[in-house]
Amino acid sequence: MNEVLLIILAYLIGSIPTAVWVSKRFFKIDIRDYGSGNAGATNTFRVLGSKWGTVVMSIDVLKGVIATSLYVLLPYYMTDEWSRTNFMVGLGLSAVLGHIFPVWAGFRGGKGVATLLGMAVAIQPLVALCCVGVFLLVLYLTRFVSLSSILAGVSFMVFILFIFNEKETLYRIFAVMVALMVILTHQKNITRILKGTESKIPFFKNRDRRKGRK
């Protein structure tokens, strides 16, 4: 019963619609009416600029960290690594589900990449750090937040399965699911990248908050 309550709490934490609240509070718009229509960090970068995109991404990552770390409220998970990892995966996935289908924002959220990263930070910090490195490198080279997210998600699977050779079966399965989910949720972005119409992020420049692709 305690586990069920924490899973629900993780979902509610993941449901915090950071991009929606930021866009409404500071710009008097709904981020979902602009750009790609998603309430996530990538679309915030595109519509509101790098400053607010960074704020939203940071908070969304923190959501994943906090939700996945709720296991500390149940002391018996502190001594059982196998059970702890499995429960953390469940908590993290619940938070990601909340981010994609947020109860606080009409179940219209983002793609969950930042919250997934937060989940990885809580479970496997070194792998998460490597994925952040991939994300930043690709972003620096291409200025595509979407491509950076895709390659970071795929690299997460590569790190878990081959480089760090994680032994926990559920975590390995989760790593494959992450890669597939990131690719599937970014299909429109992939199409735009191939067509040469995907928006790039101009660092250190202000963006018109209403500039975006309907």
N, C-alpha and C positions, 0 to 999 in steps of 0.2 A: 504493500500500500504506500509506504513512504517513497518507493521508487517511482510509482505512478504520479504522485504529487510533484516530485521533482522534474519528471518528464514534462508535465503540464507547465510548470514554472519556466522550464527551459524554452518551451514554445512561446510563452508570453514574453519572455525577454527577447527572443528572436523576432517577435512581432513588432517590436518598437520601430516604427517607420521613419527612420532618421531623415532620409532624403525628403520625404513628404513634409515632415514637421519643419525642417530647415527652410525649404522652399516657400512654405506658407508663412512662416514667422518672419523671415528676413526679406523675402522678395514678393510676397503677396500673390504667389502663383502656386499651382499644383505641378510639381515636376513631371507628373505622369501625362500632362497635356503637351509636353514638349519633347524634342529629341526622339528617342526610341520608345518613349512611353513607359519605361521601367523606372521603378523607385529604388534605384541602386546607385552605387558610387560611380560606375561607368557613365551613366546618363547625367549624373550631377557634374562630373568633370566636363562633359560635353556641353551642357546647358548653362551651368553657373560658374564654370571656370575651375582652375586647378586648386585655388584656395579652399573653396567650399567642397570640392570633390575630395580633397584630402581630409577635411573635417568629417565628412560623412563616412568615408572609408575607414577612418580610425575608429569611429564609434561602432560601426558595423563589425569590425574585427573584435573590438572589446566585447560586444554582445556574445560572440562565439566563445571567447575566452571565459567569460563569467558563467555562461550557461553550462559549458562543458565541465567547469570546475565545481559544479554544485554537488558532486559526489562527496566533497569534504564534509557535508552536513550529515553523512552517514558514516560513522567512525569505522564500521567493520570493513569498509572498502579500502581503508588505509593499509591493510596488511595482506590483501589478496590482489596481486598485480593483474592476474588474468581477468578476474571479475571486474576489477576497477577499469581496465581498458575497455572491456565490452560495454560497461555502463556509461563510460565517457563517450563512446561512439554513439550510443543511444541518445544521450543528452545533447550532443552536438548536432546530430541529425534532426532532432526535434527543434532546435534553435534555427537551423537552416530552413526547415519547413515553415517555421514562423516567419522568417524573413521573406520567403517566396509568397506565402499566403498569410499576410499579417491581419490578425483579428482587429487590430486598432485602425486599419486603413482599408476596410472593405475587401480584404483578401486579395488586394492587388499590390504586390511588392516587387522586389528586385530578383536577381538571378542567384543570389546566395554565395557568390564567390568570396566576398570579404568575410562573411560569417564562417564559411568553410575554413578560411585561413586562421581565424581565431580559434576554431576547433582544433586545428593542427598545432597551433602554438601551445594549447593546453595539454595536448596528448604527446606530441613529439616536437619540442621546440627547435631542435637542430634541423629537422626536415623542413619545418616552417621557415626557418631563417634562409635555408637554401632556396626555397620557393620564392621568398621575397626578393632574393638576389636575382633570380631569373626574371621576375616581374619587372624590377627596376631596370635591369639591363635592356630588356626588350622595349620597355617604355622609352628609355633614353635613346635607343637606336631608331625606333619607328614612330614614336609619339602616339601609338595606338593603344589605348587602355584595354580595349576588347582583346586584341591579339596578345597583350601582356598577360591578361587573365587566363586566356586559353592555354598558353604555353606554361604558365605557372601551374595550372591544374593538371596538365599532362605530366609535367616534371614531378609533381607530387607522387604520381603513380610510379614513375621511373625510380625515384629516390627510395620509395618504400619497398618496391619489389626487387630491385636489382642492386642499388648502391648500398643501402643500409640493411637490406635483406631482412626485413621485419618478419618475425616468426609467427606472430599472432594471426591466425587465419581470417578472423573477422575484419581485422584492420587491413589486411591485404585485399580482401573483397571490397572493403570500403574505398580503398585507394583507386581501384579500377572503376568503381561507381562514380567517384569524383571526376575522373578524367572524362568518362562518357557523359556525365551530366553537364559538365562545363562546355563540352563540344555541342551537345544537343541544344542547350539554352542560348548558345551564341551563333546559331545557324544563320540568322539574318546578318549578323556582324560579319561572319565569314564571307557571305555572298557579297556584301558591300566592299569588303577588303579586296576580293577578287575582281570586282568591277571598278575599283579605284575610287569609290564614293564614300568610304568610311571616314568619319571626322577624326582629325588629329588634335592632340592637346597642345596648345601653344604655352609652354612654360613661361612663368613670370609675366603673363599678360592677362588683362581682364577680358572676360568674355561677356558679350551681351547676353543677359539671362534668357532672352526670348529667341536667341538665335538657335535654331535646331531644325532637324528634319522631321516634319510631321509624319 
